[in-house]
Amino acid sequence: MSELELKEVGKVTHYFTKIGVAVISLTDTLSVGDRILIKGMTTNFEQSVESMQIEHKNVNVAYRGQSVGLKVNQRVREGDKVYKIL
């Protein structure tokens, strides 16, 4: 298996435990359908971006400088880095 090619696209700034949603501050473009890796001190998992929201409205693409709400499959922590799998 080859090394995954990763591109950092943002970091987790907040996590809502009850609803399993992470707020991610983006440093690059992220789209619905992208595969991402979320990695931190105790976090390390991959998932697909199934839906994103900006201020409670669904969006298909978000850009550098925006913050998005993202449903995540596992617990994440503030400061965890988000990578797009290329």
Beta strands, then each sheet from edge to edge (+ up, - down):
strand 1: 6-16
strand 2: 21-26
strand 3: 30-31
strand 4: 35-39
strand 5: 44-48
strand 6: 52-54
strand 7: 57-59
strand 8: 61-62
strand 9: 67-71
strand 10: 81-85
sheet 1: 5+ 4- 10+ 1- 2+ 9- 6+ 7-
sheet 2: 3+ 8-
end
